[in-house]
Amino acid sequence: MSNFVYILGSAGKGGRRTYVGWTTDLQKRLKAHNNGTGARSTRGRQWILLYAERYACRRQAMSREWYLKKDRPFRRDICQTGSYDI
């Protein structure tokens, strides 16, 4: 089973936001975020998938998620370019 690390983007009243997470099903997870049943910090916004990376094991995906959450310059660049890569 594939594991994905993803970056979501949203533009709203509070400005542009990004969210980093990991999942085994990208489409299901994006739908959950947009329905308000995803992470609490994503509720009340419409999100689009900006970027994703595929990993063979959960541990690698979780490690990369932790790294991306701290790499704000990378997230800002992804948000500006709207890059998408799997």
Order of alpha helices (4+ residues) and beta strands (2+ residues): beta-beta-alpha-beta-alpha-alpha
